[in-house]
Amino acid sequence: MFPVMGANIGIRLVDFPWAILKRQQAVLVLWPEPVAPDRNNGCRGSCRLSETERELRYASWHKDAVIYQLHVKSFFDANGDGFGDFAGLTRKLDYLASLGVNTIWLLPFYPSPRRDDGYDVLDYESISAEFGTLDDFRRFVEAAHAHNMHVITELVLNHTSDQHPWFQRARNAPAGSPERDFYVWSETDDKFAETRIIFVDSERSNWTWDPLANAYFWHRFYSHQPDLNYHNPAVIEAVLDIMRFWLDLGVDGFRLDAVPYLVERENTNNENLPETHRLLKHIRKTLEASYPGVILLAEANQWPDQARDYFGTGDECHMAFHFPLMPRIFTAVAMGNSQPIITMVQQTDGIPEECQWAIFLRNHDELTLEMVTEAERNFLWDTYASDERARLNLGIRRRLSPLMDQDRRRVELLHMLLFSLPGSPVLYYGDEIGMGDNVDLGDRDGVRTPMQWSSGKNAGFSGGDPKTLALPLIDNPRFGFQVINVAAQEKDPHSLLNWVRRILAIRSAHQAFARGAICFVSTENPAVIAYVREYKGECVLCVANLSNIAQAAMLDLHQYSGSRPRELFGKTAFPAVGKHRYPIMFQPYGYFWFRLKP
């Protein structure tokens, strides 16, 4: 009889049903069929390729992606003005290549009033001056491609800044005019009453009065971010033109921000509407007609069955962030129980063959707890955010290492899960060195501080005046740049940075991690998780102790009888698998990856 972790902390597994909401039924809106424009330059040469060459060049690269998410303003400052820029990012591509990532996801870099750190866009077809020029961006993309990396840019397509020329024209135009129709307006603020407020800490309504327009405008996020009206075909074409603009500059895909909220309809909750899915199908089909290989990555923080819907039947988004799984990984490690992970992976398995989850631990936002039960949320808050300054909206604004109290064993365990569960992993900048955060900074700025390159001036991020930095540096005894930085960890073969490099190198050597099916293995111990990733005859067994005490497990590997496990980190050969259960012992938070070969 093995101990059940979590039994002594006053909670019950029954409190965590990991339930899912049922999708709503509604009528589809039919968008016009796309017409492929004559944009040979937009294909980056692909229009001149044969069908076979196209297939080889663009075949599902997203399934092999290892994504590195970064904020240009916080990564590296090449000109000393205190803000990171594209020239600086280009200089650091060798570092990213050495890490083992092959895809870069850029947070918004457009001109913006920056009331929401760039998610309030002023101009979708330019670069904010502090980040450089369009020529700098072109050079960056070309250099990234030369390093065999893909580039995904952020596209904030649900809303704009209230300073955007579209909105300024709309509020000055008469009701019913084409300009006014770019946004969603109402004479009263009681329309769409069934729609929840997302930013419960700061917004009291989804409607805001505009005295110039003499009407209310709709916004799902901040009141300075009016929502676009996707019932208007002119809006759809304008957004497609924006996407064509960046594809013509060489980008490989888009992270589509806030996709569940694109379309509104009365008497619904205005999330996940069939009209939204039809819109995404139209966007996908239109772009792929001229830009083969383009990838759409959906940000859809929803319950499992609704999050899965953003793949469609393989005709909507190629990828979607695995919001259903992320909080369950943290729950499983906090409880020392594998069931939250197993249940959620099984609920979200079976997506279209050409699609892929983007699996992540942390990112630029708070660790969202919107789509968990109240019992789960309170448990995770109590476990990981006992300091209420770390709580924001319905989430936790901490980086990974502080969440794990700088426990290297747990940090490694979480990365082991990130890199071995189904999906393309997303690594947030700085997590590879265990960067900290600053809960005293406003909003989410505490997890967006400058990258810590060295212990020198400004952490090696900028040669400028420290007072001009985009955000303050982390400067405390545990996480300060003086002790946590790339240069120091480069020299230490046992550092977290070099461990991340090793595990990513192992992962890239085995396609089963990126493309393989998953089969969970019985362990007779709920604290131990075990699963086999299998692809084209290659089998990799992943096992881990999710608890803080040593554990034993008995693995049911009868179907692999005769296989000889070889541990992938140390290349150690283990005894052959027989017909009976396979015994294995673990240190606290211990883990193994085994290649199973006859």
C-alpha positions in Angstrom: 0.0 0.0 0.0 1.5 3.3 -1.1 0.8 6.6 0.7 -1.6 9.0 -1.1 -0.1 12.4 -1.2 -2.4 15.3 -0.4 -4.3 13.4 2.2 -3.0 15.5 5.1 -3.7 19.0 3.7 -7.4 19.2 4.3 -8.7 18.7 0.8 -10.3 15.8 -1.1 -9.9 14.7 -4.7 -13.6 14.8 -5.1 -13.3 18.6 -4.7 -11.4 18.6 -8.0 -13.7 17.1 -10.6 -11.8 18.6 -13.6 -15.2 18.9 -15.2 -15.9 20.4 -18.5 -18.7 22.7 -19.7 -20.8 21.7 -22.7 -20.6 23.8 -25.8 -23.5 26.0 -26.7 -25.6 25.5 -29.9 -26.1 28.4 -32.2 -26.4 29.2 -35.9 -23.3 29.6 -38.0 -22.6 32.8 -40.0 -21.4 32.0 -43.5 -18.4 34.1 -44.5 -17.6 34.5 -48.2 -15.2 32.0 -49.8 -11.6 33.4 -49.9 -10.0 34.5 -53.2 -6.3 34.1 -53.4 -4.5 37.4 -54.1 -1.6 37.6 -56.5 1.1 38.0 -54.0 4.1 36.0 -55.1 6.4 38.0 -52.8 4.2 37.0 -49.9 5.0 33.3 -50.5 8.7 34.0 -49.8 9.4 32.0 -53.0 6.9 29.3 -52.2 4.6 30.2 -55.1 7.4 28.9 -57.4 7.7 25.6 -55.6 6.2 22.4 -56.8 3.5 20.8 -54.7 6.0 18.2 -53.5 8.6 20.8 -52.6 6.0 22.8 -50.7 5.0 19.8 -48.7 8.6 19.0 -47.8 9.4 22.6 -46.9 6.3 23.4 -44.8 5.2 20.0 -43.5 3.8 20.6 -40.1 6.8 22.4 -38.7 4.7 23.5 -35.7 4.6 19.9 -34.4 8.3 20.0 -33.9 8.4 23.5 -32.5 10.1 24.3 -29.3 8.9 27.9 -28.7 10.7 30.6 -26.8 8.5 33.5 -25.8 10.0 36.9 -25.2 9.3 40.5 -24.9 11.5 42.5 -27.2 11.6 45.5 -24.8 13.0 43.3 -22.0 15.4 41.0 -23.9 18.5 43.0 -25.0 19.1 46.7 -25.7 21.5 47.3 -28.5 21.5 51.1 -28.6 21.6 52.0 -24.9 18.2 53.7 -24.6 17.0 51.4 -21.9 14.6 49.4 -24.1 15.3 46.1 -25.8 15.1 46.2 -29.6 15.2 44.1 -32.7 18.9 44.8 -33.2 19.6 43.5 -29.8 17.4 40.4 -30.3 19.3 39.7 -33.5 22.5 39.7 -31.6 21.2 37.1 -29.2 20.0 34.5 -31.8 23.2 32.4 -31.2 22.2 32.1 -27.5 18.7 31.0 -28.5 20.1 28.5 -30.9 22.4 27.1 -28.2 19.5 26.7 -25.9 17.7 24.3 -28.3 14.7 26.3 -29.3 13.6 26.6 -32.9 10.6 29.1 -32.8 10.5 32.6 -31.3 7.1 34.1 -30.2 7.2 37.9 -29.9 5.0 39.9 -27.7 3.4 43.0 -29.2 5.9 45.4 -30.7 3.5 47.8 -32.4 3.1 51.5 -31.7 0.9 51.8 -28.7 0.0 54.1 -25.8 1.2 51.2 -23.6 -1.6 51.3 -21.1 -1.7 47.5 -21.5 2.0 46.9 -22.4 1.4 46.9 -26.1 -1.9 45.0 -26.2 -3.5 48.3 -26.9 -2.4 48.7 -30.5 -2.2 52.1 -32.2 -0.8 51.0 -35.6 -0.7 47.3 -36.7 1.7 47.9 -39.6 4.7 49.5 -37.9 7.3 49.0 -35.2 7.2 51.0 -32.0 10.2 53.4 -32.3 12.0 52.2 -29.2 12.2 48.7 -30.7 13.7 49.8 -34.0 12.5 50.1 -37.6 10.8 47.8 -40.1 14.3 47.3 -41.6 15.5 46.1 -38.2 12.6 43.7 -38.1 13.4 42.4 -41.6 17.0 41.8 -40.6 15.9 40.0 -37.5 13.5 37.7 -39.4 16.2 36.9 -42.0 18.7 36.1 -39.3 16.2 34.0 -37.4 15.5 32.0 -40.6 19.3 31.6 -41.1 19.4 30.0 -37.7 16.7 27.6 -38.7 14.2 29.3 -36.5 10.6 30.3 -37.1 9.0 33.6 -36.0 5.5 33.9 -34.6 4.2 37.4 -33.9 1.4 38.5 -31.6 -1.8 39.6 -33.4 -4.2 41.4 -31.1 -7.3 41.0 -33.2 -10.1 41.3 -30.7 -9.6 45.0 -29.9 -7.6 48.1 -30.6 -6.4 51.0 -28.5 -9.0 53.8 -28.2 -6.3 56.0 -29.8 -6.3 53.9 -33.0 -7.3 55.9 -36.1 -10.1 53.4 -36.7 -11.7 54.2 -33.4 -11.1 57.9 -33.6 -12.9 57.9 -37.0 -15.6 55.7 -35.6 -16.5 58.0 -32.6 -16.5 61.0 -34.9 -18.7 59.4 -37.5 -22.5 59.3 -37.5 -24.3 56.2 -36.3 -24.8 53.7 -39.0 -21.8 54.9 -41.0 -19.1 52.5 -42.3 -16.6 54.2 -40.0 -18.8 53.7 -36.9 -19.5 50.1 -37.9 -15.9 49.1 -37.3 -16.7 48.7 -33.6 -19.6 47.5 -31.4 -21.9 50.2 -30.2 -25.2 50.5 -28.2 -27.5 53.2 -27.0 -27.7 51.4 -23.6 -25.4 49.4 -21.4 -27.7 46.5 -20.8 -27.1 44.6 -24.0 -25.2 41.3 -23.8 -26.1 41.0 -20.1 -25.1 37.4 -19.9 -21.4 38.2 -20.7 -18.9 37.9 -17.8 -16.4 40.6 -17.0 -12.8 39.2 -17.4 -10.8 41.8 -15.5 -12.8 41.7 -12.3 -10.2 43.7 -10.4 -10.5 46.8 -12.6 -13.7 46.8 -14.7 -17.3 47.0 -13.6 -18.9 46.8 -17.0 -18.1 45.6 -20.6 -19.7 48.9 -21.8 -18.1 52.3 -21.7 -19.8 55.6 -22.5 -18.2 57.7 -25.3 -19.5 61.3 -25.1 -18.3 62.2 -28.6 -20.2 59.3 -30.2 -23.1 59.7 -27.8 -23.1 55.9 -27.4 -21.6 53.0 -25.4 -18.8 51.0 -26.9 -18.2 47.3 -26.1 -14.9 46.0 -24.6 -14.1 42.6 -23.2 -10.9 43.8 -21.6 -10.0 47.3 -20.4 -12.2 50.3 -21.2 -9.5 51.8 -23.4 -9.6 48.7 -25.6 -12.8 48.8 -27.8 -13.7 45.6 -29.5 -13.7 45.3 -33.3 -17.0 44.4 -35.0 -16.4 41.1 -36.9 -20.0 41.2 -38.3 -18.5 43.8 -40.6 -16.8 42.3 -43.7 -14.6 45.4 -43.9 -13.1 44.7 -40.5 -12.3 41.1 -41.6 -10.6 42.3 -44.7 -8.6 44.9 -42.8 -7.4 42.3 -40.4 -6.4 40.0 -43.2 -4.5 42.8 -44.8 -2.6 43.2 -41.6 -1.7 39.6 -41.6 -0.6 39.7 -45.2 1.6 42.7 -44.4 3.6 40.7 -41.8 3.7 37.5 -43.8 5.2 39.5 -46.7 7.9 40.6 -44.2 8.7 36.9 -43.6 6.9 35.9 -40.3 5.8 32.3 -40.1 2.7 32.6 -38.0 0.5 34.4 -35.5 -0.5 34.0 -32.0 -4.1 35.1 -32.1 -4.9 36.9 -28.9 -8.3 36.4 -27.2 -10.0 34.4 -29.9 -13.0 33.2 -27.9 -14.4 36.8 -27.8 -14.2 37.9 -31.4 -17.9 37.8 -32.3 -20.9 38.9 -30.2 -24.6 37.9 -30.3 -27.5 38.7 -28.0 -28.7 36.1 -25.6 -25.3 34.3 -25.4 -22.3 34.6 -23.1 -20.3 35.9 -26.2 -17.6 33.2 -25.9 -16.8 30.4 -28.3 -19.7 31.3 -30.7 -20.1 29.2 -33.9 -19.7 32.5 -35.8 -16.2 32.9 -34.3 -15.2 29.4 -35.4 -16.5 30.2 -38.9 -14.5 33.4 -39.0 -11.3 31.4 -38.0 -12.0 28.9 -40.8 -12.3 31.8 -43.3 -9.0 33.4 -42.1 -7.2 30.1 -42.2 -8.4 29.2 -45.7 -7.7 32.7 -47.0 -4.1 32.8 -45.7 -3.2 29.3 -46.7 -4.2 30.0 -50.3 -1.2 32.4 -50.6 1.0 31.6 -47.7 1.6 27.8 -47.3 3.1 26.9 -44.0 1.6 29.8 -42.0 0.6 28.8 -38.5 -2.3 30.1 -36.4 -1.9 29.7 -32.7 -5.0 30.3 -30.6 -5.1 31.9 -27.2 -8.3 30.4 -25.9 -8.5 30.2 -22.1 -11.5 27.9 -22.0 -12.7 24.6 -20.6 -11.4 21.5 -22.3 -14.1 20.8 -24.9 -14.3 24.4 -25.8 -10.5 24.8 -26.1 -10.4 21.8 -28.4 -12.9 23.4 -30.7 -10.4 25.9 -31.9 -8.7 23.2 -34.0 -12.0 22.7 -35.8 -11.7 19.6 -37.9 -8.1 20.6 -38.7 -9.4 23.7 -40.6 -9.2 26.4 -37.9 -6.1 27.0 -35.8 -3.1 24.7 -36.2 -2.2 25.1 -32.5 -3.9 26.2 -29.3 -2.4 26.9 -25.9 -3.2 24.1 -23.5 -4.9 26.2 -20.9 -6.9 23.2 -19.5 -3.7 21.3 -18.6 -1.4 24.1 -17.3 -3.1 24.6 -13.9 -3.6 20.8 -13.4 0.2 20.3 -13.6 0.6 22.8 -10.7 -2.2 21.1 -8.9 -0.7 17.6 -9.4 2.7 18.7 -8.0 1.2 20.5 -5.1 -0.9 17.5 -4.1 1.7 14.9 -5.0 -1.0 13.1 -7.1 -0.9 12.3 -10.8 -4.7 12.2 -11.4 -5.2 15.9 -12.4 -2.7 15.5 -15.2 -3.9 12.1 -16.4 -7.5 13.2 -16.5 -6.9 16.4 -18.4 -4.6 14.8 -21.0 -7.2 12.1 -21.6 -10.0 14.7 -21.9 -8.0 16.7 -24.5 -6.5 13.9 -26.5 -7.6 13.0 -30.0 -7.2 16.4 -31.7 -7.0 16.5 -35.5 -3.8 14.8 -36.8 -2.4 18.0 -38.3 -2.9 20.0 -35.1 -0.9 20.4 -31.9 -1.3 21.7 -28.4 1.2 24.4 -27.2 2.0 23.3 -23.7 3.3 25.8 -21.2 4.0 26.5 -17.5 4.4 30.2 -17.4 4.1 33.2 -19.7 3.8 37.0 -19.7 0.4 37.0 -18.0 -0.7 35.8 -14.6 -0.9 32.1 -14.1 -4.6 32.0 -14.9 -7.0 30.2 -12.7 -10.2 31.2 -14.5 -11.0 27.8 -15.9 -10.7 25.7 -12.7 -13.1 24.9 -9.9 -13.4 27.3 -7.0 -11.8 24.6 -4.8 -8.9 24.2 -7.1 -8.4 28.0 -7.3 -8.4 28.5 -3.6 -6.0 25.5 -3.1 -3.6 26.9 -5.7 -3.8 30.4 -4.3 -3.1 29.1 -0.8 -0.2 26.9 -2.1 1.5 29.3 -4.5 0.3 32.8 -3.6 -0.1 33.1 0.1 1.3 36.6 -0.4 -1.8 38.3 -1.8 0.4 40.8 -3.7 1.1 37.9 -6.0 -2.6 37.5 -6.9 -4.1 39.3 -9.9 -7.6 39.0 -11.3 -8.2 35.2 -11.0 -4.6 34.2 -11.2 -1.0 34.4 -9.8 1.6 36.8 -11.2 4.8 34.9 -10.3 7.5 33.4 -12.4 8.2 29.6 -12.3 11.2 29.6 -10.0 9.6 31.8 -7.2 6.4 29.6 -7.5 8.6 26.6 -6.7 10.4 28.5 -3.9 13.6 28.2 -5.9 13.5 24.4 -5.4 15.7 23.0 -8.2 14.1 19.6 -7.9 10.6 20.9 -8.6 11.8 23.2 -11.3 13.4 20.3 -13.1 10.3 18.1 -12.6 8.0 20.7 -14.1 10.3 21.1 -17.1 10.5 17.4 -17.5 6.7 17.3 -17.7 6.7 20.3 -20.1 9.1 18.7 -22.5 7.5 15.2 -22.4 3.7 15.6 -22.3 2.0 15.9 -25.7 2.4 19.2 -27.4 4.9 21.8 -28.5 6.6 23.3 -25.4 6.7 27.0 -24.8 9.6 28.3 -22.6 9.2 31.8 -21.2 12.3 33.9 -21.4 14.5 33.8 -18.3 12.9 30.6 -16.9 15.8 28.7 -18.3 18.0 30.4 -15.7 15.4 30.5 -12.9 14.8 34.3 -13.0 12.7 35.8 -10.3 10.0 38.5 -10.3 8.9 41.6 -8.6 5.4 41.5 -7.1 5.6 45.2 -6.2 5.4 46.3 -9.8 2.0 47.0 -11.2 -0.2 44.7 -13.2 1.9 41.9 -14.9 5.1 43.9 -15.1 6.7 41.9 -12.3 7.1 38.9 -14.6 8.3 41.0 -17.6 11.6 42.5 -16.2 14.8 42.7 -18.2 16.7 39.5 -19.1 19.6 38.9 -16.8 22.6 38.4 -19.0 25.4 39.1 -16.5 26.2 40.5 -13.1 27.5 43.7 -14.7 25.9 47.0 -15.3 22.1 46.7 -15.9 22.5 42.9 -15.8 24.1 43.1 -19.2 20.7 44.1 -20.7 21.6 47.7 -21.5 24.6 50.0 -21.5 22.4 53.0 -20.8 21.5 54.9 -17.7 19.8 52.6 -15.2 17.1 55.2 -14.7 16.0 54.8 -18.4 15.4 51.0 -18.3 12.0 49.8 -19.5 11.4 48.1 -16.2 13.4 47.9 -13.0 15.9 45.0 -12.7 15.4 42.2 -10.2 17.7 43.1 -7.3 17.3 41.0 -4.3 19.6 38.4 -2.5 17.8 35.3 -4.0 16.9 36.3 -7.5 18.9 39.4 -8.2 21.0 39.6 -11.4 24.1 39.5 -9.4 23.5 35.8 -8.6 21.1 34.7 -11.3 22.4 35.4 -14.8 23.3 33.7 -18.1 27.1 34.4 -17.9 27.5 32.7 -14.5 25.4 29.7 -15.6 27.3 29.3 -18.9 30.4 28.6 -16.8 28.7 26.0 -14.5 28.1 22.6 -16.1 25.5 21.8 -13.5 23.5 25.0 -13.8 19.8 25.1 -14.6 20.7 26.7 -18.0 22.9 23.9 -19.0 20.4 21.3 -17.7 17.7 22.9 -19.9 20.1 22.7 -22.9 20.8 19.0 -22.2 17.1 18.0 -21.8 16.1 19.9 -24.9 18.9 18.2 -26.9 17.6 14.8 -25.7 14.1 15.7 -26.6 15.1 16.8 -30.1 16.8 13.5 -30.7 13.6 11.6 -30.2 10.6 12.4 -32.4 8.3 10.5 -30.1 8.2 13.6 -27.8 7.0 15.9 -30.5 4.8 13.7 -32.6 4.1 10.6 -30.6 0.9 9.2 -29.1 0.7 8.9 -25.3 -0.3 5.9 -23.3 -0.5 6.1 -19.5 1.0 3.3 -17.5 -0.4 2.0 -14.2 2.0 2.6 -11.3 0.0 1.3 -8.3 1.0 4.6 -6.7 -0.9 7.8 -7.3 2.2 9.9 -6.5 4.0 8.5 -9.5 3.0 9.3 -13.1 4.1 7.1 -16.0 3.4 7.3 -19.7 4.9 6.0 -22.9 5.3 8.3 -25.9 5.4 6.2 -29.1 6.1 7.3 -32.7 6.9 5.1 -35.7 8.1 2.2 -33.5 10.1 4.3 -31.1 8.9 4.1 -27.5 10.0 6.5 -24.7 8.9 5.8 -21.1 8.6 8.9 -18.9 8.2 8.4 -15.2 8.2 10.9 -12.3 7.6 11.2 -8.6 5.3 14.2 -8.1 5.7 14.2 -4.3 8.2 15.5 -1.8 9.1 12.1 -0.3 10.8 9.1 -1.8 8.4 6.7 -3.6 8.3 3.2 -5.0 6.1 2.2 -8.0 5.3 -1.0 -9.8 4.8 -0.3 -13.5 2.5 -2.3 -15.7 4.8 -2.7 -18.8 3.6 -6.2 -19.8 3.0 -5.0 -23.4 6.7 -4.1 -23.6 7.9 -7.4 -22.2 11.5 -8.1 -23.5 12.3 -4.5 -23.9 15.5 -3.2 -22.3 15.1 0.3 -20.8 18.0 2.7 -21.3 17.9 5.9 -19.3 18.3 8.8 -21.6 20.1 11.3 -19.3 22.9 9.0 -18.1 22.7 6.3 -20.8 22.3 3.8 -18.0 20.9 0.3 -18.9 18.2 -1.0 -16.6 17.0 -4.6 -16.3 14.9 -6.0 -19.0 11.1 -5.8 -18.7 9.4 -9.0 -17.9 5.8 -10.2 -17.8 5.4 -9.0 -14.2 5.2 -5.4 -12.9 8.4 -3.5 -13.2 9.6 -2.0 -9.8 11.3 1.4 -9.7 12.3 3.7 -6.9 12.3 7.5 -6.8 13.9 10.3 -4.9 11.6 13.2 -4.0 10.5 14.8 -7.2 12.7 12.3 -9.1 12.1 11.4 -12.8 13.4 9.2 -15.6 13.2 9.1 -19.3 13.8 5.6 -20.8 14.2 4.4 -24.4 12.4 1.0 -24.6 14.2 -1.2 -27.1 13.9 -4.9 -27.7 
